[in-house]
Amino acid sequence: MTRSRPTPRLDTTDLSRAAVFAGVIAVLGLPGSFSVFGGVPITAQTLGVMLAGAVLGPLVGAVSVGALLALVAIGLPLLAGGRGGAAVFVGPTAGYLVGWLVGAVVIGLIVHLGGRRPVWWRTFIGVVIGGVLVVYACGIPVQSLIMRIGMDQALIANLAFVPGDLVKAVIATLVVGALVRGYPRAFRRTWAPRGAAREAAPVR
């Protein structure tokens, strides 16, 4: 007879962390944005999504992004450029916003794979896959549909975002690495120092 795994539960600390990172994502939109093809804005907010997934993990990271999107949906101008309201979820950016939510989950799953301590290469892979590829995979088809253009046109237009998103991925990787070393309490779980872990490991 197999035992079922306990369902993850959120405590007040988790909710506090989620709220903090929702605020971080909102603050990263304060510098504003500039729009390219089709009015899709380039912002720093994707960096906040990357950090939410990488630091908080898939569950709390998704709660953080979901909370921000819920506030946007009820009209708060928390997206770059002071945008908010239900209209943003039926415009060219709708798919990218959904991609933020899915991306945070994917990032958290990769960065915290098997409950391990985040390392730089897994963090970078996670934020690129979840914070770039997943966001594009969700955003481009919706942009193509709403703007009534071909998928190839939308894909080519989005190539302009790639360099900036890779820079964000590098920044997120550096920030997560600094937190692991200097402030592990920022994460949902903490880890024993590597040296202590080796000493505690049985000798074979």
N, C-alpha and C positions, 0 to 999 in steps of 0.2 A: 504494500500500500504506500503510495507516494504522498508526501505532504505538499500541500499547496503553499506557494510563497505568499507571505503577508502582503496585502495591498499597501502601497506607499501612502502615507498620510502626511498632510501638511500641518505643521505646527505654527505657532505665532512667529517664531524666528524665520521660518520659511516665507511666510507672508510678508514679513518686514523686509526681507531681502528682495522679494519680488517687487515690492513697492519702490524700493530704492532704485532698482535697475529700470523699472518703468520710468522713474524720474530721470535717470541718466539718459535713456533713449530720447525722452522729450527735450531735455536740455541740449542734447547734441543737434537738435533741430533749430535751436535759437539763431545760429549764424545765418540761417536761411538756406536757400538753394538756388541753383540756376538750372533752367530747363533746356533740354535738347529735344531731339526728334519727338514730336507728338506730345510735348508738354510733360514728359516724364522727368521729374526732378532728380538731380544729383545732390545727395545730402550726406551728412556724417552719421545719420541715424542707423544705418546698417551696421556701423561699428558697435553701437550700443546693443543691437540684436546679437551680434557675434559674442560680445562679452557676457550677455545674459545667459546664453546657452552654454558657453564654455565655463563660466564660474558657477552658475546655479545648477547646472545639469538639465536633463531633458524635461522633467516635470515642472520644477520651479521656474525654469527658464521660460517654458511655454506659458505658465501663469503670468509671469511678468509681462511678456509681449501681449498676451491676451488681454490683460488689464488695460494696457495702453490703448489697444485697438478698441476696447469697449468704451473707454472715455472719449476717444475720437468719434466713435459712432453716435454718441449722445450729444455731440456738438462742440466739445472742447477743442480749441485750435492748437493741438499738440504736435501736429506734423510740421515739417519744415515749411517756412513761409506762412505760418499761422493757419494752415488748412485744418479743417475738421468737419464733422457732420457726415450724414449718411451718403452724401453725393460722392465722396472719395472712394466709396466701395462699389460704385458703378461706373467709375471713370477708368482711364487708361492705366492708373496705378493700382487698381483693385487686386490684380493677381500678385503684384509685388508685396502688398500688405499681407495677403494670405501666405505668401512665401516666407515672410518674416516669422510667422508662427510655426510653420512646418520646419523652417530652417533652424530655429532655436532648438527644436526637439532633436533634429539630426546632429547638430553640433554637440549637444549635451551627450548624446549616445556615443559619439566617436571619442570625444575628449575624455569622457569618464568611463571608457570601455572596461567592463568587468570590475567597476569600482576602483580602478587604479588611479594613482596620482597622475595628474596631467603632466605630460612632457611636451617639449616644444614642437617636436615633429608631428605628434598626434594632434596637438592643438592646431597647428597650421593646416593640416589635412582636414580637420573637422570644420574649421571656419571657412575654408575654401569650398568644401563640398556643400556644407549647410548654408553658409552665409553668402555664397556666390552662385554656385550651380543650381541649388534648390530654388533660390529666389528667382533666378532667371527662368528656370523650368516652369515655375508657377506664373511668373509675370508675363513672359513673352507671348504665350498663347492667348491670354486674356487681352493683352494690348493689341495683338493682331486682330482678334475678333471685334473689339470695340471700335478700333480705328478702321476696320475693313481694309486691311492691307495683308499682303502675303506673309507667311511665317518667315520666309527668307529675308524679306525687307526688315521685319522687326528684329530678327536675329542680327543682321548686319548693323543696324542702328545701335543695338545694345553693346556692340564691341567698344564703343566709346567709353563705356562704364568700366571695362575690365581693368585697365591700369589703376584707377582709383580704388576699386574694390580689392585689388591685390595689396595695395598700400595699407588699406584698412585691416586686411588679414594679418599683415606683418605687425602692425601696431597692436592688434588684439593678442597675438601670440606673445609679444614682449610684455604686455600688461599682465596676462595670465601667469607667465613665468615669474614675474616680479612678485605677484601675489602669493604664488606657491611658496616662494622662498621667504618672503617677508611678512605675509599676513594670511596664513592658511585658514584663519577663522572666517575669511570672506566666503569660503566655499561651504556648501551644505554639509560636507563632512571634512574632517581633518585627518591627517596621516602622521604616524610617528616618523621622526627623523630617519633618513635612510640608514645611517649607521646603527641606530637602535634596532631597526627592523632586521638588519643582518645579524646583529648579536643575538636577537631573539629566535632567529631561524635555527631549526635543528641541524646538527652536523650529520652529514651522511657519509 
